[in-house]
Amino acid sequence: MTKFKCKHCSRPMNVSFLEYKSNAFCNSCFENRASKSSPKSLKRLKEGAPFPDDFWNYAINPITGWEKEKPTGTMAKEERKRYLKPLCPYTPKG
């Protein structure tokens, strides 16, 4: 155990070097930072819009192009019309 200082509030911490390297904040600073950060909501892609370059900000699967997994099995005719086509048709650039 070695004495290190918290990166945020400079409180002394008795931790090993590896523990400090993986988390350089004391428990109270770490919990405060974790509670303040919230997961950002994903954008919705309009049907027929081109595939976005920043696809990680959208609620679509970049491999299939569907918002959710492609449905399988039996479903109503209206559901088939809605889900069996991808939201954004893939068109390769170049």
FIPA-132836 format. One line per field, with one value per atom (N, C-alpha, C, CB): atom name; y, x, z. Coordinates in nm, 4 decimals. Each point is the difference from the previous one (the first is absolute). Last residue first. Glycine has a CB too. Layout:
! residues N
atomo	c(CA ...)
yy	c(Y ...)
xx	c(X ...)
zz	c(Z ...)
//
This chain:
! residues 94
atomo	c(N CA C CB N CA C CB N CA C CB N CA C CB N CA C CB N CA C CB N CA C CB N CA C CB N CA C CB N CA C CB N CA C CB N CA C CB N CA C CB N CA C CB N CA C CB N CA C CB N CA C CB N CA C CB N CA C CB N CA C CB N CA C CB N CA C CB N CA C CB N CA C CB N CA C CB N CA C CB N CA C CB N CA C CB N CA C CB N CA C CB N CA C CB N CA C CB N CA C CB N CA C CB N CA C CB N CA C CB N CA C CB N CA C CB N CA C CB N CA C CB N CA C CB N CA C CB N CA C CB N CA C CB N CA C CB N CA C CB N CA C CB N CA C CB N CA C CB N CA C CB N CA C CB N CA C CB N CA C CB N CA C CB N CA C CB N CA C CB N CA C CB N CA C CB N CA C CB N CA C CB N CA C CB N CA C CB N CA C CB N CA C CB N CA C CB N CA C CB N CA C CB N CA C CB N CA C CB N CA C CB N CA C CB N CA C CB N CA C CB N CA C CB N CA C CB N CA C CB N CA C CB N CA C CB N CA C CB N CA C CB N CA C CB N CA C CB N CA C CB N CA C CB N CA C CB N CA C CB N CA C CB N CA C CB N CA C CB N CA C CB N CA C CB N CA C CB N CA C CB N CA C CB)
yy	c(0.5998 -0.0115 -0.0770 0.0210 -0.1042 0.1259 -0.0320 0.1273 -0.4379 0.0196 0.1303 -0.2482 0.1205 0.0330 0.0274 0.0966 -0.3133 0.0174 0.0292 -0.1546 0.2695 -0.0885 0.0311 -0.0182 0.0838 0.0775 -0.0965 0.1817 -0.3552 0.1420 0.0842 -0.0353 -0.4828 0.0777 0.1465 -0.1594 -0.2511 0.0829 0.0834 0.0075 -0.3078 -0.0794 0.0826 -0.1806 0.3440 -0.0461 -0.0728 -0.0159 0.2104 0.0980 -0.0481 0.0808 -0.3580 0.1154 0.0957 -0.0237 -0.3422 -0.0416 0.1175 -0.2323 0.2946 -0.0048 -0.0400 -0.0583 0.0524 0.1377 0.0045 0.0730 -0.4923 0.0528 0.1432 -0.1472 -0.1781 0.0547 0.0616 0.0436 -0.4482 0.1345 0.0502 0.0458 -0.5017 0.0478 0.1390 -0.2362 0.0859 -0.0705 0.0606 -0.0603 0.3658 -0.1297 -0.0632 -0.0294 0.5517 -0.0943 -0.1295 0.1933 0.1427 -0.0365 -0.1042 0.0499 0.2991 -0.1199 -0.0306 -0.0883 0.5866 -0.1154 -0.1195 0.0942 0.2964 0.0597 -0.1091 0.1970 -0.2768 0.0032 0.0651 -0.2062 0.1072 0.1203 0.0104 -0.0054 -0.3304 -0.0320 0.1226 -0.2008 0.2511 -0.1124 -0.0257 -0.0999 0.4367 0.0384 -0.1140 0.1681 -0.0598 -0.0972 0.0309 -0.1788 0.5577 -0.0991 -0.0960 0.1641 0.2858 -0.1261 -0.0993 0.1230 0.2943 -0.0351 -0.1364 0.1379 0.0784 0.0879 -0.0328 0.1767 -0.3971 -0.0387 0.0898 -0.0840 0.1502 -0.0988 -0.0385 -0.0848 0.4595 -0.0189 -0.0964 0.2319 -0.1352 -0.0244 -0.0224 0.1399 -0.2624 0.1084 -0.0392 0.0812 -0.2325 -0.0551 0.1068 -0.2368 0.4059 -0.0710 -0.0473 0.1381 -0.0992 0.0906 -0.0775 0.1423 -0.3381 0.0439 0.0954 -0.0315 0.0025 -0.1038 0.0588 -0.1237 0.3327 0.0003 -0.1047 0.2445 -0.2515 0.0200 -0.0071 -0.0968 0.2337 -0.0840 0.0349 -0.0154 0.0538 0.0682 -0.1023 0.1880 -0.2571 -0.0143 0.0690 -0.2157 0.3367 -0.0701 -0.0002 0.0653 -0.0665 0.0884 -0.0817 0.1575 -0.2478 -0.0458 0.0912 -0.2359 0.4308 -0.0808 -0.0452 0.1244 0.1004 -0.0400 -0.0888 0.0157 0.1357 0.1154 -0.0378 0.1447 -0.4632 0.0351 0.1181 -0.0843 -0.0669 -0.1034 0.0385 -0.1735 0.4506 0.0074 -0.1008 0.0761 -0.0823 0.1258 0.0099 0.1107 -0.4749 -0.0154 0.1259 -0.1609 0.1741 -0.0966 -0.0159 -0.1191 0.3845 0.0671 -0.0936 0.1419 -0.3234 0.1011 0.0736 0.0269 -0.3562 -0.0581 0.1055 -0.1917 0.3277 -0.0595 -0.0464 0.1481 -0.1326 0.0831 -0.0715 0.1052 -0.2729 0.0999 0.0930 -0.0126 -0.4972 0.0985 0.0990 -0.1673 -0.1592 -0.0316 0.1000 -0.2417 0.2792 0.0160 -0.0278 -0.0659 -0.0061 0.1431 0.0249 0.0417 -0.4853 0.0540 0.1479 -0.1690 -0.0411 -0.0445 0.0510 -0.2026 0.2921 0.0727 -0.0395 0.0141 -0.0655 -0.0478 0.0788 -0.2303 0.4607 -0.1030 -0.0463 0.0990 0.2802 -0.1118 -0.1137 0.0681 0.5002 -0.1330 -0.1044 0.0894 0.4859 -0.1139 -0.1322 0.1317 0.3350 -0.0748 -0.1129 0.0569 0.2828 -0.0119 -0.0638 0.1999 -0.1247 0.0778 -0.0041 -0.0463 -0.1587 0.1062 0.0877 -0.1477 -0.2406 0.0964 0.1187 -0.1872 -0.1032 -0.0013 0.1084 -0.0853 -0.1415 0.1048 -0.0138 0.1539 -0.5321 0.0808 0.1076 -0.1946 -0.2065 0.1180 0.0749 0.0167 -0.5645 0.1247 0.1161 -0.1095 -0.4637 0.1174 0.1253 -0.1263)
xx	c(-1.8622 0.1182 -0.0186 0.1263 -0.4105 0.0552 0.1188 -0.0759 -0.3776 0.1426 0.0471 0.0318 -0.5147 0.0577 0.1481 -0.2205 -0.2437 0.1454 0.0429 0.0299 -0.5089 0.0626 0.1489 -0.2166 -0.1116 0.0814 0.0654 0.0416 -0.3603 -0.0320 0.0782 -0.0510 -0.0705 0.0861 -0.0414 0.1885 -0.5320 0.0867 0.0865 -0.1694 -0.1690 0.0832 0.0780 -0.1625 -0.1628 0.1291 0.0877 -0.1100 -0.3397 0.0787 0.1421 -0.2116 -0.1111 0.0290 0.0943 -0.2233 0.0630 0.0965 0.0378 -0.0945 -0.2460 0.1319 0.1065 -0.1067 -0.3398 0.0457 0.1382 -0.2375 0.0222 0.0407 0.0537 -0.1718 0.2199 -0.1097 0.0542 -0.1330 0.4039 -0.0383 -0.1105 0.2330 0.1255 -0.1279 -0.0293 -0.0839 0.5968 -0.1185 -0.1265 0.1198 0.3162 -0.0175 -0.1274 0.2486 0.0215 -0.0935 -0.0109 -0.1254 0.5518 -0.0977 -0.0948 0.1650 0.0675 0.0329 -0.1097 0.1306 -0.1122 0.0069 0.0401 -0.1772 0.1901 0.0037 0.0095 -0.1339 0.3373 -0.1270 0.0179 -0.0752 0.4301 -0.0733 -0.1345 0.1157 0.2731 -0.1246 -0.0747 -0.0143 0.4360 0.0183 -0.1266 0.1666 -0.1363 0.0735 0.0189 0.1149 -0.5206 0.1073 0.0763 -0.1311 -0.1381 -0.0120 0.1173 -0.1231 -0.0093 -0.0514 -0.0250 -0.1048 0.4844 -0.1358 -0.0384 0.0249 0.4140 -0.0925 -0.1462 0.1746 0.1977 0.0007 -0.0925 0.2356 -0.1406 -0.1045 -0.0059 0.0274 0.1718 0.0168 -0.1059 0.0973 -0.1031 0.1424 0.0286 0.0548 -0.5396 0.0807 0.1462 -0.2036 -0.1764 0.0692 0.0934 -0.0138 -0.4231 0.1257 0.0674 0.0287 -0.5664 0.1141 0.1280 -0.1211 -0.3254 0.0433 0.1175 -0.2301 -0.0527 -0.0047 0.0372 -0.1770 0.3735 -0.1238 0.0080 -0.0355 0.2843 0.0238 -0.1318 0.2312 -0.0759 -0.0863 0.0265 -0.1780 0.5200 -0.0863 -0.0832 0.1668 0.0174 0.0371 -0.1005 0.1123 0.0449 -0.1003 0.0414 -0.1807 0.5175 -0.0705 -0.0985 0.1990 -0.0259 0.0111 -0.0788 0.0294 0.1950 -0.1164 0.0139 -0.1462 0.4434 -0.0013 -0.1203 0.2514 -0.1694 -0.0281 -0.0062 0.1115 0.0053 -0.1418 -0.0360 0.0022 0.4495 -0.0839 -0.1472 0.1692 0.1517 0.0155 -0.0905 0.2370 -0.2243 -0.0592 0.0074 0.0635 0.1519 -0.1461 -0.0704 0.0245 0.4464 -0.0389 -0.1511 0.2175 -0.0280 0.0089 -0.0452 0.1895 -0.1685 -0.1056 0.0037 0.0098 0.3287 -0.1339 -0.1079 0.0772 0.4030 -0.0444 -0.1446 0.1580 0.1765 -0.0900 -0.0346 -0.0932 0.3504 0.0781 -0.0862 0.1682 -0.1625 -0.0970 0.0739 -0.1917 0.4383 -0.1307 -0.1076 0.0661 0.3768 0.0071 -0.1358 0.2428 -0.1894 0.0015 0.0010 0.1199 -0.0874 -0.1325 -0.0079 -0.0257 0.4424 -0.0929 -0.1412 0.1398 0.1942 0.0270 -0.0979 0.2414 -0.4170 0.1174 0.0158 -0.0270 -0.1963 -0.0310 0.1296 -0.2300 0.0197 0.0907 -0.0399 0.0376 -0.1024 -0.0593 0.1071 -0.1666 0.0430 0.0933 -0.0761 0.1619 -0.3385 -0.0027 0.1014 -0.2437 0.1207 0.1320 -0.0042 0.0674 -0.4198 -0.0049 0.1300 -0.2420 0.2043 -0.0999 0.0105 -0.1488 0.4281 0.0218 -0.0958 0.0808 0.1085 -0.1122 0.0238 -0.1608 0.5792 -0.0995 -0.1065 0.1717 0.1652 -0.0176 -0.1021 0.0570 0.2645 -0.0852 0.0028 0.0425 0.0129 0.0743 -0.0970 0.1724 -0.1163 -0.0830 0.0885 -0.1835)
zz	c(-5.2948 -0.0856 -0.1189 0.1887 0.2630 -0.0515 -0.0902 0.2072 -0.0901 0.0212 -0.0636 0.0071 0.1993 -0.1304 0.0221 -0.0889 0.3623 -0.0053 -0.1426 0.1963 0.0570 -0.0965 -0.0102 -0.1273 0.5524 -0.0926 -0.0977 0.1732 0.1258 0.0104 -0.0997 0.2398 -0.3505 0.0895 0.0010 -0.0430 -0.0273 -0.0817 0.0946 -0.1927 0.3534 -0.0894 -0.1006 0.0282 0.3215 0.0498 -0.1015 0.2159 -0.3070 0.0750 0.0285 0.1019 -0.3203 -0.0842 0.0706 -0.1093 0.3538 -0.1015 -0.0891 0.0044 0.3136 0.0634 -0.1012 0.2196 -0.3589 0.0189 0.0637 0.0223 -0.0709 -0.1299 0.0120 -0.1096 0.5356 -0.0788 -0.1293 0.2110 0.0078 0.0406 -0.0926 0.0901 0.0463 -0.0508 0.0543 -0.0172 -0.0392 0.0452 -0.0577 0.2084 -0.1157 -0.0645 0.0510 -0.0253 -0.0120 0.0599 -0.0800 0.0927 -0.0286 -0.1020 0.0588 -0.1876 0.5195 -0.0752 -0.1009 0.1951 -0.0854 0.0897 -0.0845 0.1591 -0.3845 0.1328 0.1057 -0.0818 -0.4102 0.0709 0.1356 -0.1200 -0.1964 -0.0366 0.0682 -0.2156 0.2374 -0.0691 -0.0499 0.1406 0.0816 -0.0910 -0.0801 0.1572 0.1900 -0.1203 -0.0997 0.1384 0.2130 -0.0094 -0.1284 0.1301 0.1589 -0.1069 0.0082 -0.1478 0.3821 0.0549 -0.1120 0.1923 -0.1680 -0.0397 0.0549 -0.2073 0.2347 0.0705 -0.0300 -0.0061 -0.2047 0.1410 0.0836 -0.0283 -0.4478 0.0295 0.1463 -0.2286 -0.0902 0.1443 0.0519 0.0232 -0.4776 0.0228 0.1484 -0.2012 -0.0289 0.0574 0.0175 0.1163 -0.4937 0.1167 0.0561 -0.0931 -0.1667 -0.0285 0.1289 -0.2082 0.1808 0.0108 -0.0307 0.1726 -0.1409 -0.1313 0.0025 -0.0723 0.5098 -0.1016 -0.1360 0.1309 0.3255 -0.0772 -0.1101 0.0503 0.4386 -0.1418 -0.0747 0.0202 0.5081 -0.0823 -0.1457 0.1823 0.2702 -0.0963 -0.0762 -0.0217 0.5374 -0.1394 -0.0908 0.0542 0.4690 -0.0786 -0.1468 0.1645 0.2704 -0.0924 -0.0842 -0.0071 0.5246 -0.1384 -0.0927 0.0794 0.3641 -0.0347 -0.1441 0.1652 0.2837 -0.1405 -0.0254 -0.0134 0.4511 -0.0863 -0.1469 0.1670 0.1726 0.0125 -0.0909 0.2374 -0.2126 -0.0611 0.0061 0.0634 0.1465 -0.1462 -0.0687 0.0280 0.4427 -0.0474 -0.1519 0.2160 -0.0079 0.0043 -0.0469 0.1882 -0.1558 -0.1019 -0.0048 0.0310 0.3089 -0.1313 -0.1110 0.0836 0.3520 -0.0082 -0.1343 0.2496 -0.1578 -0.0127 -0.0151 0.1349 -0.3140 0.1262 -0.0158 0.1344 -0.5601 0.0785 0.1295 -0.2091 -0.1801 0.0722 0.0829 -0.1792 -0.0605 0.0483 0.0884 -0.0103 -0.2305 -0.0577 0.0440 -0.0047 0.1753 -0.1454 -0.0656 0.0069 0.4564 -0.0314 -0.1500 0.2139 -0.0610 0.0307 -0.0345 0.1823 -0.2252 -0.1045 0.0239 -0.0321 0.3592 -0.1236 -0.1106 0.0650 0.4334 -0.0727 -0.1293 0.0996 0.3342 -0.0984 -0.0653 -0.0415 0.3921 0.0229 -0.0924 0.2413 -0.2509 -0.0205 0.0251 -0.1694 0.2538 -0.0006 -0.0130 0.1420 -0.3618 0.1266 -0.0063 0.0357 -0.3896 0.0638 0.1389 -0.1284 -0.2348 0.1249 0.0797 0.0069 -0.4551 0.0032 0.1251 -0.1334 0.0429 -0.1077 0.0082 -0.1428 0.5671 -0.0942 -0.1061 0.1807 0.0718 0.0173 -0.1075 0.1024 0.1646 -0.1201 0.0316 -0.1537 0.4174 0.0109 -0.1316 0.2482 -0.1678 -0.0134 0.0140 -0.1501 0.2318 0.0000 0.0000 0.1212)
//
